[in-house]
Amino acid sequence: MKVKEVKIGNRVKVIESKSLFFGRTGLISGPAAHAKGSRNRSKEAFWQVVFDWPLGGMAGRTVIKQSSLEIAELGESRDPRLEIQRK
């Protein structure tokens, strides 16, 4: 199966388990030069992600490297409260 390319407007999910944003979904709003405060200038692409739902004071948007993202599947919850209601 071919992996879909991340691009502006895609709905994505953070899959990096060590990330503070693990499991959150959002939209790609555009490319970013590098992660905020990062001194490592790798060739990996970084993206600006605007999250779907607020999470107790956590950022509503951030810069995340492409390898930490995957295209979100249709039907993935935009709001975790909806998941609780379904159970």
C-alpha positions as CSV (number, residue, x, y, z in Angstrom):
1,M,0.0,0.0,0.0
2,K,1.4,3.4,-1.0
3,V,1.8,5.9,1.8
4,K,-0.1,9.2,1.1
5,E,2.0,12.3,0.9
6,V,1.5,14.9,3.6
7,K,0.5,18.3,2.0
8,I,-1.4,21.5,2.9
9,G,-5.0,20.9,3.8
10,N,-4.5,17.2,4.8
11,R,-6.1,16.0,8.0
12,V,-3.3,14.3,10.0
13,K,-2.8,12.4,13.3
14,V,0.3,12.7,15.5
15,I,1.8,9.2,15.7
16,E,5.1,9.9,17.6
17,S,4.4,8.3,21.0
18,K,7.0,10.5,22.7
19,S,5.3,13.7,21.5
20,L,3.2,15.8,23.8
21,F,0.7,15.9,21.0
22,F,0.5,12.1,20.5
23,G,-2.9,11.0,19.2
24,R,-4.2,14.5,18.4
25,T,-5.6,15.3,15.0
26,G,-5.5,18.5,13.0
27,L,-5.0,20.1,9.6
28,I,-1.8,20.9,7.9
29,S,-1.8,24.7,7.5
30,G,1.6,25.0,5.7
31,P,5.3,24.1,5.6
32,A,7.6,25.2,8.4
33,A,11.4,25.7,8.1
34,H,12.2,23.8,11.3
35,A,10.9,23.1,14.7
36,K,10.7,26.0,17.1
37,G,14.0,26.2,19.0
38,S,15.6,23.4,17.0
39,R,19.3,23.6,16.3
40,N,19.2,20.4,14.2
41,R,18.7,21.4,10.6
42,S,17.9,18.0,9.1
43,K,16.5,17.5,5.6
44,E,13.3,16.2,7.0
45,A,10.2,18.3,6.3
46,F,8.4,20.1,9.1
47,W,4.7,21.1,9.0
48,Q,2.5,23.6,10.8
49,V,-0.4,21.7,12.3
50,V,-3.6,23.3,13.6
51,F,-5.3,20.9,16.0
52,D,-9.0,20.2,16.0
53,W,-9.7,20.5,19.7
54,P,-8.2,22.3,22.6
55,L,-6.5,20.3,25.3
56,G,-6.3,22.0,28.7
57,G,-3.9,24.8,27.9
58,M,-1.9,22.9,25.3
59,A,-1.1,24.6,22.0
60,G,-3.7,24.8,19.4
61,R,-1.1,24.8,16.7
62,T,2.6,23.7,16.5
63,V,5.4,22.6,14.2
64,I,5.8,18.9,13.8
65,K,8.2,16.8,11.7
66,Q,6.7,14.8,8.9
67,S,7.8,11.4,10.2
68,S,5.7,12.1,13.3
69,L,2.5,12.5,11.2
70,E,0.2,10.2,9.3
71,I,-2.9,11.0,7.2
72,A,-5.9,10.6,9.5
73,E,-8.5,8.0,8.5
74,L,-12.1,9.0,7.8
75,G,-14.1,8.9,10.9
76,E,-11.3,9.6,13.3
77,S,-12.7,11.7,16.1
78,R,-12.1,15.4,15.9
79,D,-13.1,15.7,19.6
80,P,-12.2,13.0,22.2
81,R,-15.5,13.6,24.0
82,L,-17.3,12.1,21.0
83,E,-15.3,8.8,21.6
84,I,-16.5,8.7,25.2
85,Q,-20.1,9.2,24.1
86,R,-19.9,6.3,21.6
87,K,-18.8,3.7,24.3
